[in-house]
C-alpha cells in the first residue's frame, strides 16, 4: 500500500530545476503542471545510495507479502472479532481486543484495495495512481490510513491494563469500568484517525507534463489545503505521527511488557501472598497479551526508529537526494506492520486456551475443556 503521506512530491525543487506553472483545469479534473526544465527526476538522482530498481524490488516484495498476509489476517481479524464478541464485550479486555482486531482489519483492507488497483494498472494504463487512490486523495479520504496508528495506541492501552492487573490485582477490578474503556477506545479512534485526515490534506493527485515528449502522467503534488495549513500538517505528520506517537507507544510497550514479564515470573515461580490474589485465568490471559505485545514490538520497533530518524535526515525523503532509500525503508517497515496486523490470531490461538475453545465453538466443533483457562 502506498502511504499517501510518502508518495513522491514532483514539485520539490530537489532534482527539478524548474518553476511549475498551473494551466487551466481540464474537464477530467486533472491539474496539469508544466515543468520548464528538468535535469532528473528524484528516483533517478545520481546521488541516491539505492537505485530505482532496488526500490522497485522492495515494493514488489511488500506487495507479495501483503497478499500472503491478507489471506491470513483478513479472515483472521474477522474471526478474532467474532471470538471476542462471543466471549462478551462487557469484559473490557475482550472489548480492547475486539477494537484492536477491527483497526488491524481496516489497515489491511485499505492496503489491499490500493494494492489491487495498483496491480490492475500494471496490466492496463501503467499509471502509478488509479481512480481509487485519486478519489481517496483528492477527497481527503486517505485519512483512513490513520488506522495504522490506532493499532499501536490500542496495543499500548492493553499492555498498560495488563501491567496494572499483575501489579495491583486487588484494585484492578475497581479502577476502570468497561463503559469507561469503551469511551477511551472511541476517543482513540476519533482523535487518531481524525488527525490523520488533516495529514491527508498534504497531497493532491494531478498530472505532470513532460516538456520533451509531451506525455502526461499522474503524480502527487502539493495540495492547496496543505499550503494554507502547512505548519499544522507538518507538525502532525513529522512530530505527532512521525516521532511522538511511535516513540511514546514504544516506551510504554517496552516498559510495561518488561514489568509484566518480571511480575508474572514471580507469580508463577514464587507463589507469593500477593500472587495468590490473581487467578490462573488472569495469569493465562496476561501471558497471551504479553505475546501480543512482543509481536508488536518486534514488528513495529523498526518502523518507530525509522520514522524518528527521518526527522534528522532531511535528505532521506521523497524528492530528495536519497529518495529511493526513503521509499525502500518505507516499504520494509510497512511490510512489518502488515505482519503485525495479520498474525495476532496465531498468538491468540497458540497461547489462549479459552480463545481456542470459543474458536472451535464458532465452527460447531466440540472440544474437551482444558485445565487452565485463558482468553
C-alpha positions as CSV (number, residue, x, y, z in Angstrom):
1,X,0.0,0.0,0.0
2,X,1.2,3.5,-0.8
3,X,1.1,5.7,2.3
4,X,-0.3,9.0,0.8
5,X,2.0,10.9,3.1
6,X,5.0,9.4,1.5
7,X,4.4,9.5,-2.2
8,X,6.8,11.4,-4.4
9,X,6.3,15.2,-4.5
10,X,7.1,16.1,-8.1
11,X,7.0,19.8,-7.3
12,X,10.0,19.6,-4.9
13,X,12.9,21.7,-6.3
14,X,15.5,19.0,-5.5
15,X,16.3,17.4,-8.8
16,X,13.9,19.7,-10.7
17,X,15.4,23.0,-11.8
18,X,12.1,24.3,-12.8
19,X,9.3,26.5,-11.8
20,X,5.9,24.8,-12.2
21,X,3.2,26.7,-14.0
22,X,-0.5,25.9,-13.5
23,X,-2.6,25.7,-16.6
24,X,-6.4,25.7,-16.8
25,X,-8.2,22.8,-15.1
26,X,-9.3,20.4,-17.8
27,X,-12.7,18.7,-17.9
28,X,-11.3,15.5,-16.3
29,X,-10.3,17.4,-13.2
30,X,-6.6,16.7,-13.6
31,X,-4.5,19.7,-12.8
32,X,-1.6,19.9,-15.3
33,X,1.8,21.1,-14.2
34,X,4.3,22.0,-17.0
35,X,7.9,21.7,-16.0
36,X,10.0,24.1,-18.0
37,X,13.4,22.4,-17.2
38,X,14.2,19.0,-15.9
39,X,17.7,17.7,-15.0
40,X,16.5,14.5,-13.4
41,X,13.5,13.1,-11.5
42,X,14.0,12.1,-7.9
43,X,14.2,8.4,-8.4
44,X,17.0,8.9,-11.0
45,X,19.0,11.2,-8.8
46,X,22.7,10.1,-9.3
47,X,23.3,10.7,-5.6
48,X,20.8,8.1,-4.5
49,X,22.6,5.4,-2.4
50,X,20.0,2.9,-3.8
51,X,18.9,2.5,-7.3
52,X,15.3,2.9,-8.5
53,X,15.5,-0.9,-9.4
54,X,16.3,-1.8,-5.8
55,X,13.4,0.3,-4.6
56,X,11.1,-1.4,-7.1
57,X,12.2,-4.8,-5.9
58,X,11.4,-3.8,-2.3
59,X,8.0,-2.6,-3.3
60,X,7.2,-5.8,-5.2
61,X,8.3,-7.9,-2.2
62,X,6.0,-5.8,0.0
63,X,3.1,-6.3,-2.4
64,X,3.7,-10.1,-2.4
65,X,3.8,-10.2,1.4
66,X,0.7,-8.1,1.7
67,X,-1.3,-10.6,-0.5
68,X,0.1,-13.6,1.5
69,X,-0.6,-11.9,4.9
70,X,-4.0,-10.7,3.9
71,X,-5.0,-14.3,3.3
72,X,-4.2,-14.9,7.0
73,X,-5.1,-11.6,8.6
74,X,-8.1,-10.7,6.5
75,X,-10.3,-13.6,7.7
76,X,-8.2,-13.9,10.9
77,X,-9.2,-10.5,12.2
78,X,-12.9,-11.2,11.4
79,X,-12.6,-14.4,13.4
80,X,-10.9,-12.6,16.3
81,X,-13.8,-10.1,16.4
82,X,-16.3,-13.0,16.3
83,X,-14.5,-14.8,19.2
84,X,-14.3,-11.8,21.4
85,X,-17.9,-10.8,20.7
86,X,-19.0,-14.3,21.6
87,X,-17.0,-14.2,24.8
88,X,-18.7,-10.9,25.7
89,X,-17.8,-7.3,25.1
90,X,-18.8,-6.4,28.7
91,X,-15.3,-7.7,29.6
92,X,-13.0,-4.7,28.9
93,X,-10.1,-6.9,27.7
94,X,-12.4,-8.5,25.1
95,X,-13.6,-5.1,24.2
96,X,-10.0,-3.9,23.7
97,X,-9.1,-6.9,21.6
98,X,-12.2,-6.6,19.5
99,X,-11.3,-2.9,18.8
100,X,-7.7,-3.9,18.0
101,X,-8.8,-6.5,15.6
102,X,-11.1,-4.0,13.9
103,X,-8.2,-1.5,13.5
104,X,-6.0,-4.2,12.1
105,X,-8.7,-5.3,9.6
106,X,-9.2,-1.7,8.4
107,X,-5.5,-1.3,8.0
108,X,-5.2,-4.5,5.8
109,X,-8.4,-3.7,3.9
110,X,-7.3,-0.2,2.8
111,X,-3.9,-1.6,1.9
112,X,-5.3,-4.5,-0.1
113,X,-7.7,-2.3,-2.0
114,X,-5.0,0.1,-3.1
115,X,-2.7,-2.8,-4.0
116,X,-5.4,-4.4,-6.1
117,X,-5.8,-1.2,-8.1
118,X,-2.0,-0.9,-8.4
119,X,-1.8,-4.4,-9.9
120,X,-4.6,-3.7,-12.2
121,X,-2.9,-0.6,-13.5
122,X,0.3,-2.6,-14.2
123,X,-1.7,-4.6,-16.8
124,X,-3.6,-1.7,-18.3
125,X,-2.6,2.0,-18.2
126,X,0.7,1.6,-16.4
127,X,-0.2,4.7,-14.4
128,X,1.1,5.0,-10.8
129,X,-2.2,6.3,-9.5
130,X,-5.6,4.9,-10.5
131,X,-9.1,6.2,-10.0
132,X,-9.5,4.8,-6.4
133,X,-6.4,6.3,-4.9
134,X,-7.0,9.5,-6.9
135,X,-10.6,9.7,-5.5
136,X,-9.4,9.0,-1.9
137,X,-6.6,11.5,-2.1
138,X,-8.4,14.3,-3.8
139,X,-11.3,14.0,-1.5
140,X,-9.0,13.7,1.6
141,X,-10.3,10.2,2.4
142,X,-6.8,8.8,2.6
143,X,-7.0,9.6,6.3
144,X,-8.3,6.1,6.6
145,X,-4.6,5.1,6.6
146,X,-4.8,6.5,10.1
147,X,-6.0,3.1,11.4
148,X,-2.3,2.1,11.0
149,X,-1.7,4.3,14.1
150,X,-4.8,3.3,16.0
151,X,-3.4,-0.2,16.4
152,X,-0.3,0.8,18.3
153,X,-2.2,3.1,20.7
154,X,-4.7,0.3,21.5
155,X,-1.8,-2.2,22.0
156,X,-0.2,0.2,24.4
157,X,-3.5,0.6,26.3
158,X,-3.9,-3.2,26.5
159,X,-0.3,-3.7,27.7
160,X,-0.8,-1.0,30.4
161,X,-4.0,-2.6,31.5
162,X,-2.3,-6.0,31.9
163,X,0.7,-4.4,33.7
164,X,-1.7,-2.8,36.3
165,X,-3.5,-6.1,36.6
166,X,-0.5,-8.0,37.8
167,X,0.9,-5.1,39.9
168,X,-2.4,-4.3,41.7
169,X,-4.7,-7.3,41.3
170,X,-6.9,-6.3,44.3
171,X,-7.6,-2.9,42.9
172,X,-7.7,-3.9,39.3
173,X,-11.4,-4.6,39.0
174,X,-12.5,-1.3,40.6
175,X,-10.2,1.1,38.8
176,X,-11.9,1.2,35.4
177,X,-15.3,0.1,34.2
178,X,-15.9,-1.4,30.7
179,X,-18.0,1.7,29.9
180,X,-15.0,3.9,30.6
181,X,-12.8,1.7,28.4
182,X,-15.3,1.9,25.6
183,X,-15.2,5.7,25.8
184,X,-11.4,5.7,25.7
185,X,-11.4,3.3,22.6
186,X,-13.9,5.5,20.8
187,X,-11.8,8.6,21.6
188,X,-8.6,7.0,20.3
189,X,-10.3,6.1,17.0
190,X,-11.8,9.5,16.5
191,X,-8.8,11.5,17.5
192,X,-6.1,9.5,15.8
193,X,-7.9,8.9,12.5
194,X,-9.3,12.4,12.6
195,X,-5.9,14.0,12.9
196,X,-4.6,11.8,10.1
197,X,-7.4,13.1,7.9
198,X,-5.7,16.5,8.4
199,X,-2.3,15.0,7.3
200,X,-4.1,13.7,4.2
201,X,-4.5,17.4,3.1
202,X,-0.9,17.3,2.0
203,X,-1.2,15.9,-1.4
204,X,-3.4,16.1,-4.5
205,X,-3.2,13.7,-7.4
206,X,-2.6,15.8,-10.5
207,X,-0.8,15.5,-13.8
208,X,2.8,16.3,-14.9
209,X,3.6,17.0,-18.5
210,X,6.9,16.0,-19.9
211,X,8.1,19.1,-21.8
212,X,10.1,17.0,-24.2
213,X,7.8,14.2,-25.2
214,X,4.5,16.0,-24.3
215,X,3.3,12.9,-22.4
216,X,1.4,13.4,-19.1
217,X,1.4,11.2,-16.1
218,X,-0.4,11.2,-12.8
219,X,1.6,12.0,-9.7
220,X,1.3,13.6,-6.3
221,X,1.5,17.3,-6.0
222,X,1.2,19.7,-3.1
223,X,-2.4,20.5,-2.3
224,X,-3.9,23.9,-1.8
225,X,-5.2,23.0,1.7
226,X,-1.7,21.9,2.7
227,X,-0.3,25.2,1.6
228,X,-2.9,27.0,3.7
229,X,-2.2,24.8,6.8
230,X,1.4,23.9,6.2
231,X,2.6,24.3,9.8
232,X,-0.2,22.3,11.3
233,X,0.1,19.4,8.8
234,X,3.9,19.3,9.2
235,X,3.7,19.2,13.0
236,X,1.1,16.4,12.8
237,X,3.0,14.3,10.2
238,X,6.5,15.0,11.3
239,X,6.3,15.2,15.1
240,X,3.0,13.6,16.2
241,X,2.7,10.7,13.8
242,X,6.4,10.7,12.9
243,X,8.2,10.8,16.3
244,X,5.7,11.5,19.2
245,X,3.2,8.7,18.8
246,X,5.6,5.9,17.7
247,X,8.1,6.9,20.4
248,X,5.7,7.2,23.3
249,X,4.0,3.9,22.3
250,X,7.3,2.1,22.1
251,X,8.4,3.4,25.5
252,X,5.1,2.4,27.1
253,X,5.0,-1.0,25.5
254,X,8.6,-2.0,26.3
255,X,8.4,-0.7,29.9
256,X,5.0,-2.4,30.7
257,X,5.9,-5.6,28.9
258,X,9.2,-6.0,30.9
259,X,7.4,-5.2,34.2
260,X,4.6,-7.6,33.4
261,X,7.0,-10.4,32.5
262,X,9.1,-9.9,35.7
263,X,5.9,-9.9,37.8
264,X,4.5,-13.0,36.1
265,X,7.7,-14.9,36.8
266,X,7.2,-14.0,40.5
267,X,3.6,-15.1,40.4
268,X,4.2,-18.4,38.7
269,X,7.5,-19.3,40.4
270,X,7.3,-17.9,43.9
271,X,3.6,-18.0,44.5
272,X,3.9,-15.1,47.0
273,X,1.0,-13.9,49.0
274,X,0.3,-11.1,46.5
275,X,0.3,-13.6,43.7
276,X,-2.5,-15.6,45.2
277,X,-4.9,-12.8,44.6
278,X,-4.6,-13.1,40.9
279,X,-6.4,-16.0,39.3
280,X,-5.0,-18.7,37.0
281,X,-7.3,-17.3,34.3
282,X,-5.8,-13.8,34.6
283,X,-2.3,-15.3,34.5
284,X,-3.0,-17.2,31.3
285,X,-4.7,-14.1,29.7
286,X,-1.7,-11.9,30.7
287,X,0.7,-14.4,29.1
288,X,-1.2,-14.3,25.9
289,X,-1.3,-10.5,25.8
290,X,2.4,-10.3,26.6
291,X,2.8,-12.4,23.4
292,X,0.8,-9.9,21.5
293,X,3.0,-7.0,22.9
294,X,6.2,-8.8,21.9
295,X,4.9,-9.4,18.4
296,X,4.1,-5.7,18.1
297,X,7.5,-4.6,19.5
298,X,9.4,-6.9,17.0
299,X,7.3,-5.7,14.0
300,X,6.8,-2.0,14.8
301,X,10.0,-1.0,16.6
302,X,12.0,-0.6,13.3
303,X,9.0,1.5,12.0
304,X,9.2,3.8,15.0
305,X,13.0,4.1,14.8
306,X,12.9,4.8,11.1
307,X,10.1,7.4,11.4
308,X,12.1,9.3,14.1
309,X,15.3,9.1,12.2
310,X,13.7,10.8,9.2
311,X,13.3,13.9,11.3
312,X,17.1,14.2,11.5
313,X,17.9,13.0,7.9
314,X,16.2,15.5,5.6
315,X,17.8,14.1,2.5
316,X,16.1,10.8,3.2
317,X,12.7,11.8,2.0
318,X,10.6,11.9,-1.2
319,X,12.1,14.0,-3.9
320,X,15.3,14.4,-2.0
321,X,18.8,13.0,-2.7
322,X,18.0,9.7,-1.1
323,X,14.5,9.3,-2.4
324,X,15.0,5.6,-3.2
325,X,16.4,4.8,0.2
326,X,13.4,6.6,1.8
327,X,10.9,4.6,-0.2
328,X,12.7,1.3,0.3
329,X,12.8,1.8,4.1
330,X,9.1,2.7,3.9
331,X,8.2,-0.5,2.0
332,X,10.2,-2.7,4.5
333,X,8.5,-1.1,7.5
334,X,5.1,-1.2,6.0
335,X,5.6,-4.9,5.4
336,X,6.4,-5.3,9.1
337,X,3.1,-3.5,10.1
338,X,1.2,-5.9,7.8
339,X,2.8,-8.8,9.7
340,X,1.7,-7.3,13.0
341,X,-1.8,-6.7,11.8
342,X,-2.1,-10.3,10.4
343,X,-0.6,-12.7,13.0
344,X,-2.3,-11.8,16.2
345,X,-4.7,-14.7,15.5
346,X,-1.8,-17.1,15.7
347,X,-0.7,-15.7,19.1
348,X,-4.3,-15.9,20.4
349,X,-4.8,-19.4,19.2
350,X,-1.4,-20.8,20.4
351,X,-1.4,-19.1,23.8
352,X,-5.1,-18.8,24.7
353,X,-6.9,-21.9,25.7
354,X,-10.2,-20.1,26.2
355,X,-9.7,-18.5,22.8
356,X,-9.3,-21.9,21.2
357,X,-12.4,-23.2,22.9
358,X,-14.5,-20.3,21.6
359,X,-12.8,-20.5,18.2
360,X,-14.0,-24.1,17.7
361,X,-17.4,-23.3,19.2
362,X,-17.9,-20.9,16.3
363,X,-17.3,-23.7,13.9
364,X,-19.5,-26.2,15.9
365,X,-16.7,-28.4,16.9
366,X,-16.7,-30.0,20.4
367,X,-13.5,-29.7,22.4
368,X,-12.5,-31.1,25.7
369,X,-12.2,-28.3,28.3
370,X,-8.6,-27.7,29.4
371,X,-7.5,-27.4,33.0
372,X,-6.0,-23.9,32.6
373,X,-8.3,-21.3,31.1
374,X,-7.2,-18.1,29.4
375,X,-8.6,-15.9,26.7
